[in-house]
Amino acid sequence: MEILGIDIGGSGIKGAPVDTQTGALLAPRFRVSTPSPSKPQAVAETIANIVKNFTWQGLIGCGFPAVVQNGFTMSAANVHKQWIGLDAATLITNVTGCQTYMINDADAAGLAEMTFGAGLNRKGVVFILTIGTGLGTAFFKDGILIPNTEFGHIEIDCQDAETYATDAARKRLKLSWKRWARYLNKYLLTMEKLVSPDLIILGGGVSKEYDRFVPYLTNQAEIVPAQMLNEAGIVGAALAAQAFLSPTSGTLTDNAALSQAT
């Protein structure tokens, strides 16, 4: 099945048609800057430009950096507050003219990794962490997604985990890989105490530098780098739309994990 995958981020919006049977992009991904301010109408119109770029007329799967429930975006960590409580699936459907399905962006990346990447055929509890501007988390139990976890915002030493454990924090504070790894390690050890994962997959842009910081991590669980890299959010968003249409083909707990535009 061919579905247009869209990955909305705080700084950029990326999209490409996806073959959901193979996970391959059917055209080079197209990226545009996220509007500033990132108000809903402006973002929807930017997505419409991506749709136009591909002369797309079919389904859209859209990953968004927020809790997503039944098509509504219920939080807004790195985008405009107008997204909170918005029927985003309907808005994007109306602006693009294409039926749109929504999913949390980290959950989308997780779906891609579990279907085509480092989590393929892995059972037990898998914790996927995307490290970038923020910390995105996705959890799977025996291949089944537990949607909308926001464990990037747990408090460690009375501070949000994103304060020091993100790649953005590493750059902002000009930390060496070794020093930054201490913060990441503390976060991962905390998550091990809470959920006892069998496998931890580290994604986001920093995963390309995996060998520079992983020697400083002391977790009990197996830790591996993500394989889907910059394509994960796009591919996973397309898989989410397919899974909504055919629940038995996906790895979702239930349809409430996604959203259908009305």
Secondary structure, 3 states (H helix, E strand, C coil): CEEEEEEECCCEEEEEEEECCCCEECCCCEEEECCCCCCHHHHHHHHHHHHHHCCCCCCEEEEECCCEECCEECCCCCCCHHHCCEEHHHHHHHHHCCCEEEEEHHHHHHHHHHHHCCCCCCCCEEEEEEECCCEEEEEEECCEEECCCCHHHCEECCEECHHHHCHHHHHHCCCCHHHHHHHHHHHHHHHHHHHCCCEEEEECHHHHHHHHHHHHCCCCCEEEECCCHHHHHHHHHHHHHHHHHCHHHCCECCHHHCCECC
